[in-house]
Amino acid sequence: MRPRDTITVVNEDATAHTLTASDKFLDTSTIASGKSETLTTPNESGQLPLHLHQLPVHARHTLTVS
């Protein structure tokens, strides 16, 4: 990803999800099944630790912006 790229988070599961960066720069509302939300990456390069919550399960990922 590059700075200021857009990301569309699509929930293709039957369970609601949220996606949140550790610093809260990226933070979705609860995304219901079949719905999506669009976000914009930060202005600067770097790595953003992400937390994907498939309610009630929690997974960690990293988004690299370069």
GUTIZA-383713 format. One record per atom (N, C-alpha, C): x, y, z. Coordinates in nm, 4 decimals. Each point is the difference from the previous one (the first is absolute). Layout:
<lodos>
        c1        c2        c3
         X         Y         Z
...
</lodos>
This chain:
<lodos>
        c1        c2        c3
    0.0841   -0.1163    0.0000
   -0.0841    0.1163    0.0000
    0.0895    0.1238    0.0000
   -0.0502    0.1051   -0.0541
    0.0706    0.1280    0.0000
   -0.0729    0.0971    0.0921
    0.0698    0.1058    0.0437
   -0.0685    0.1004    0.0803
   -0.1230    0.0530   -0.0733
   -0.1073    0.0159    0.0732
   -0.1282    0.0552   -0.0456
   -0.0740   -0.0886   -0.0995
    0.0379   -0.1296   -0.0085
   -0.0780   -0.0955   -0.0785
   -0.1306   -0.0277    0.0740
   -0.0996   -0.0427   -0.0743
   -0.1247   -0.0400    0.0647
   -0.0048   -0.1515    0.0137
   -0.0608   -0.0437    0.1066
   -0.0173   -0.1419    0.0305
   -0.1496   -0.0219    0.0173
   -0.0533   -0.1003   -0.0663
   -0.1389   -0.0372    0.0236
    0.0000   -0.1330    0.0741
   -0.0564    0.0017    0.1198
   -0.0104   -0.1197    0.0825
   -0.1383   -0.0584   -0.0254
   -0.0039   -0.1223   -0.0522
   -0.1260   -0.0662   -0.0328
   -0.0183   -0.1198    0.0925
   -0.1147   -0.0083    0.0623
   -0.0306   -0.1131    0.0868
   -0.0796   -0.1030   -0.0795
    0.0642   -0.1118   -0.0321
   -0.0648   -0.1070   -0.0745
   -0.0395   -0.1158    0.0898
    0.0087    0.0195    0.1311
   -0.0384   -0.1020    0.0975
   -0.1425    0.0240    0.0486
   -0.0486   -0.0938    0.0792
   -0.1323    0.0144    0.0621
    0.0093    0.0755    0.1321
    0.1231    0.0243    0.0476
    0.0239    0.0638    0.1292
    0.0494    0.1426   -0.0193
   -0.0387    0.0911    0.0875
    0.0451    0.1397   -0.0055
    0.1496    0.0095    0.0291
    0.0666    0.1023   -0.0593
    0.1433    0.0233    0.0184
    0.0261    0.1476    0.0282
    0.1131    0.0275    0.0636
    0.0571    0.1348    0.0056
    0.1463   -0.0112   -0.0384
    0.0585    0.1090   -0.0479
    0.1423    0.0063   -0.0331
    0.0538    0.1287    0.0601
    0.1039   -0.0114    0.0839
    0.0535    0.1152    0.0709
    0.1523   -0.0047   -0.0005
    0.0642    0.1121   -0.0322
    0.1454    0.0115    0.0139
    0.0318    0.0262    0.1465
    0.1160   -0.0450    0.0441
    0.0387    0.0179    0.1405
   -0.0060    0.1454    0.0439
    0.0360    0.0931   -0.0915
   -0.0012    0.1421    0.0365
   -0.1352    0.0653   -0.0282
   -0.0990   -0.0800   -0.0409
   -0.1370    0.0452   -0.0288
   -0.0098    0.0875   -0.1249
    0.1089    0.0127   -0.0791
   -0.0071    0.0809   -0.1219
   -0.1029   -0.0598   -0.0954
    0.0038   -0.1329   -0.0149
   -0.1023   -0.0700   -0.0765
   -0.0926   -0.0675    0.0993
   -0.1277    0.0219   -0.0126
   -0.0948   -0.0572    0.0955
   -0.1377   -0.0059   -0.0650
   -0.0497   -0.1209   -0.0245
   -0.1324   -0.0131   -0.0601
   -0.1061   -0.0081    0.1092
   -0.1200    0.0240   -0.0397
   -0.1127   -0.0345    0.0857
   -0.0166   -0.1512   -0.0104
   -0.0993   -0.0565    0.0652
   -0.0278   -0.1422   -0.0164
   -0.0561   -0.0212   -0.1399
    0.0643   -0.0888   -0.0770
   -0.0399   -0.0261   -0.1379
   -0.0834   -0.1275   -0.0022
   -0.1264    0.0149   -0.0333
   -0.0919   -0.1137   -0.0031
    0.0293   -0.0900   -0.1200
   -0.0513   -0.1199    0.0034
    0.0140   -0.0954   -0.1098
   -0.0493    0.0616   -0.1302
    0.0833   -0.0113   -0.1061
   -0.0373    0.0520   -0.1305
    0.0205    0.1491   -0.0182
    0.0514    0.0689    0.1008
    0.0221    0.1453   -0.0059
    0.1487    0.0296   -0.0127
    0.0334    0.1278   -0.0264
    0.1400    0.0407   -0.0132
    0.0183    0.1400    0.0571
    0.1261    0.0358    0.0197
    0.0367    0.1346    0.0442
    0.1317    0.0360   -0.0665
    0.0134    0.1252   -0.0441
    0.1208    0.0462   -0.0682
    0.0791    0.0920    0.0923
    0.1323   -0.0224    0.0047
    0.0918    0.0775    0.0839
    0.1128    0.0534   -0.0876
    0.0755    0.0969    0.0513
    0.1167    0.0559   -0.0686
    0.1237   -0.0263    0.0841
    0.1084   -0.0477   -0.0645
    0.1238   -0.0269    0.0726
    0.0630    0.1312    0.0474
    0.0910   -0.0074    0.0984
    0.0651    0.1207    0.0522
    0.0798    0.0747   -0.1069
    0.0372    0.1233    0.0305
    0.0783    0.0852   -0.0901
    0.1459   -0.0417   -0.0085
    0.0484   -0.0778    0.0966
    0.1414   -0.0356    0.0074
    0.0200   -0.1498   -0.0172
    0.1185   -0.0375   -0.0480
    0.0362   -0.1414   -0.0128
    0.0208   -0.0610    0.1372
   -0.0129   -0.1303    0.0072
    0.0248   -0.0710    0.1245
   -0.0880   -0.1227    0.0102
    0.0054   -0.0657    0.1148
   -0.0817   -0.1170    0.0241
   -0.1055    0.0320    0.1040
   -0.1195   -0.0446   -0.0264
   -0.1128    0.0240    0.0891
   -0.0500   -0.1331    0.0548
    0.0224   -0.0282    0.1282
   -0.0573   -0.1212    0.0574
   -0.1528    0.0112   -0.0016
   -0.0660   -0.1040   -0.0516
   -0.1452   -0.0004   -0.0102
   -0.0599   -0.1075    0.0895
   -0.1190    0.0251    0.0481
   -0.0750   -0.0958    0.0798
   -0.1313   -0.0257   -0.0720
   -0.0197   -0.1245   -0.0427
   -0.1225   -0.0403   -0.0661
   -0.0824   -0.0771    0.1009
   -0.1173    0.0485    0.0269
   -0.0880   -0.0647    0.0965
   -0.1170   -0.0629   -0.0749
   -0.0040   -0.1324    0.0024
   -0.1180   -0.0712   -0.0469
   -0.0715   -0.0346    0.1286
   -0.0920    0.0826    0.0345
   -0.0576   -0.0009    0.1336
   -0.0444   -0.1406    0.0393
    0.0508   -0.0591    0.1082
    0.0882    0.0571    0.1013
    0.1479   -0.0337   -0.0190
    0.0430   -0.0563   -0.1141
    0.1390   -0.0407   -0.0229
    0.0845    0.1207   -0.0418
    0.1285   -0.0005    0.0367
    0.0909    0.1117   -0.0258
    0.1249   -0.0531   -0.0704
    0.0381    0.0607   -0.1129
    0.1216   -0.0385   -0.0722
    0.0844    0.1249   -0.0243
    0.1318   -0.0174   -0.0090
    0.0904    0.1134   -0.0243
    0.0662   -0.0148   -0.1360
    0.0108    0.1125   -0.0731
    0.0618    0.0053   -0.1314
    0.0816    0.1283   -0.0101
    0.0785    0.0154   -0.1072
    0.0761    0.1221   -0.0220
   -0.0243    0.0486   -0.1424
   -0.0295    0.1290   -0.0143
   -0.0157    0.0653   -0.1290
    0.1265    0.0816   -0.0235
    0.0699   -0.0243   -0.1117
    0.1206    0.0758   -0.0321
   -0.0341    0.1094   -0.1001
    0.0319    0.1234    0.0356
   -0.0201    0.1175   -0.0862
    0.1372    0.0449   -0.0426
    0.0261    0.0030   -0.1330
    0.1345    0.0382   -0.0460
   -0.0067    0.0907   -0.1198
</lodos>
